[in-house]
Amino acid sequence: MTVFPALEIPETLAAGPGPGNTDPRVLEAFAKAGVADHMQADVLRGMIEAKHMLRDLWGTKNLFTFGVAGTGWSGLDSMEGLILPGDKVVSFVNGTFSGIDDLTIRIKASALEDLAADSLDPHPANVHTVSVPHGQSVTAEIVDAALAEHKPMWAFMAHWETGSGRVNDIQGFSDACVKHGVMGLVDAVSSLGVGDFNIDDYPGVVAWASCPQKGVLSLPLTYAPVSFTDNAIELLKARGCYSFVHNPIFEARHWGIIEGKDVDTPSYHRTHSGYAVAAFHEALRIILGYGRGRKASDYKYHEAALRQAVEAMGCEVTSNMPSLIVLNLPGKLAGREKELVQGARSQGFGIWPTLSEPVQVRIGILNQLTPEQITEITSRFADAMLAMGAEFDKATVLNQLKSYYAKAA
């Protein structure tokens, strides 16, 4: 029997699309939680309070707003589980993660013969995938045209696509869903806790799913926020779904949402972790205390600073997300994106390449919202580029960044 040495994971600067560096207050809440069972009174109270804070963060009156235990994919699976085999769906894809959502949708909408033909990548005739080129956003015109042509029951779109760093037109998506009588499903993994928006302003969308490790900045394995309108829940009651664990009605009971009402005494659904509840609760307290509008404004402000800095190094930015820069390296370094990223990560600087073609570099600023933190990200990225032979003056770049913050102040 081999007993390995204790695992030691060093501190790193998570400067990618997510997860972001977890706030020390969240880590402390996780570590200080007593060993409590999943039906202990304080654990249940924390879940009920978190449910109410989530409604504030989402900007919604949706009763069925809660967290699904796990990663963002757990929440997305719960939302996309509304789709049953044979349902007609239009899915909009403009990056890696909306592409995985699309695969999930195709699997859930497949009949047995579709899965038999290709169980890992089925292509049922009832799902139409609209592929938008990498680096471009899904627009209102694209959505309206596809829904008018295919007349589906469901439509899916990512709000912000992290794979390519593009913000998609949520207003146009919602409007088109209302116009064509379609039920909209939205992946808000990258926008919740970063953007300032109320989901109740988009009546064409009947269900939303997010994740704990990006804008919410909790530990990756805590809770993935979801929110369902009454119409979505009524449909679910009428038709059901092929899941016990991720069934939204069953999940909601443990958060004190039973028979269409908030109740003081939740009922058992699964074993929840008191540690995870404490961490999630504290993460929500932090973001609401900071202020949703202020945080959204700060992300835009600091993204503009970082954008200016990397462009001064000769890079071309193709993204329009306020928490993420996606860029092409200058001509001399073009084609060496993965090499640059690997070199940076070996130095504890956690940037990422895109996960689909064309390969680009992604630099994120999740939970990095001070001039000092943006300066460190800029400095370390400059060092990574210079080590590969880039030609620019680092001091000039940093002085320009300093001037940006001085003028804004």
Secondary structure, DSSP 8 states (H G I E B T S, - for coil): ------------EE-SSS-----HHHHHHHHH-----TT-HHHHHHHHHHHHHHHHHHT---SEEEEEESSHHHHHHHHHTT--TT--EEEEE-SHHHHHHHHHHHHHT--HHHHHH-SSS---TTEEEEE--TT----HHHHHHHHHHH--SEEEEESEETTTTEE--HHHHHHHHHHHT-EEEEE-TTTTTTS---GGG-TTEEEEE--SSSSS---TTSEEEEEE-HHHHHHHHHH--S-STT-HHHHHHTTTEETTEE-SS---SS---HHHHHHHHHHHHHHHHH-HHHHHHHHHHHHHHHHHHHHHTT-EE----TTEEEEE--GGGTT-HHHHHHHHHHTTEE-EE-SSSS--EEEE-TT--SHHHHHHHHHHHHHHHHHTT--S-HHHHHHHHHHHHHHH-
